[in-house]
Amino acid sequence: MKWKGNRQSTNVEDRRGSSTGGKVAVGGGIIGLIFLAIQLFSGGDVSDTLRQLETQTQTSSGEDRELTAEELEMGEFMNTIFAYTEDTWNEIFSENNMNYQEPGLVLFTDGVQTACGGASSASGPFYCPSDQKVYMDLGFFNELRSRFGAKGGDFAIAYVTAHEVGHHVQTLLGTSAKVRQMQQGKSQTEANELSVALELQADFYAGVWAYYNKQYLEEGDIEEALSAANAVGDDAIQKRTQGRVVPDAFTHGTSQQRKEWFMKGYKTGNINQGDTFNIR
């Protein structure tokens, strides 16, 4: 994706290399793997899940370290990608006579404190509605390639970022709150179906974002996004982590669904085409 020389966001906080941050959740080993499988690209309010993982904590110690040249460049890339999301959603909201409230982005390593609780890198990228920030340990993308078989590439990172910003859009539009309300009193299977719809809509919004940023796309970018979406489908994750597929336990959608909704957003560029709650 083309990004060098373009505007960078002022809403990015880079905590990589910092020894501060107090307690962070310990999510390694099997607990981390299970959490990653369940919460990958999480949406809505992740507070309860993060607090459950915070039963064991450790205090950050040691000295700050300087970021490497590669890490600094990746930080600049993330700043630019986040600026692209700001420009896109400011434009879309303006077109619909609304004001877009820009979220924040926090880059961290190993663990982080959020308004939704403490999290480790095992959580994968996530959005916290309580402070309206996206949290991302960039080491996650190495796991996405090595453990889940994605191609990788800079646009895979851009897709994940746009997906998480999609959850922020859902928060601003009231969609996430409505889903949480609808889930009350439902069976686990029914609640999961609503969660899937929310996640697929975030994939759709990521596709809409890509539509608005076609001038920055390079050959192979869309394929990188589709590879990432394929790798994190519920069916693909379940096959890799437990050897079988349990549709009633889906919370994010199948690989095929995630790819299809991303592509629908990319092809239409129309947020009104993203009703994932009335599909059968």
Secondary structure, DSSP 4 states (H G I P E B T S, - for coil): ---TTS---SSEEE-TT-----EEE---HHHHHHHHHHHTTB-S--HHHHHHHTTSEEE--S---PPPHHHHHHHHHHHHHHHHHHHHHHHHHHHTT------EEEE-SSEEEETTEEEEGGG-SEEETTTTEEEE-TTHHHHHHHTT-----HHHHHHHHHHHHHHHHHHHHTHHHHHHHHHTT--HHHHHHHHHHHHHHHHHHHHHHHHHTGGG--TTHHHHHHHHHHHTSHHHHHHHHHSS--GGG-SS--HHHHHHHHHHHHHH--GGG--TTS--
